[in-house]
């Protein structure tokens, strides 16, 4: 029974851990709005190190 609880806790922690990078991507890189931008604009801004406006 203890093993099942450990596995369940690890699944919950893993799901939360996957949300952290996606949230950072959303905040920093304006995802998913960035998908609608022109490719050249995105690559130029990415190369410059700035956020896409």
ZILIN-V768568 format. One line per field, one symbol per residue. ss: DSSP state (H for helix, E for strand, C for the rest). A space follows every 10 residues. Layout:
BEGIN
ss: ???
END
This chain:
BEGIN
ss: CHHHHHHHHH HHHHHHHHHH HHHHHHHHHC CCHHHHCCHH HHHHHHHHCC CCC
END
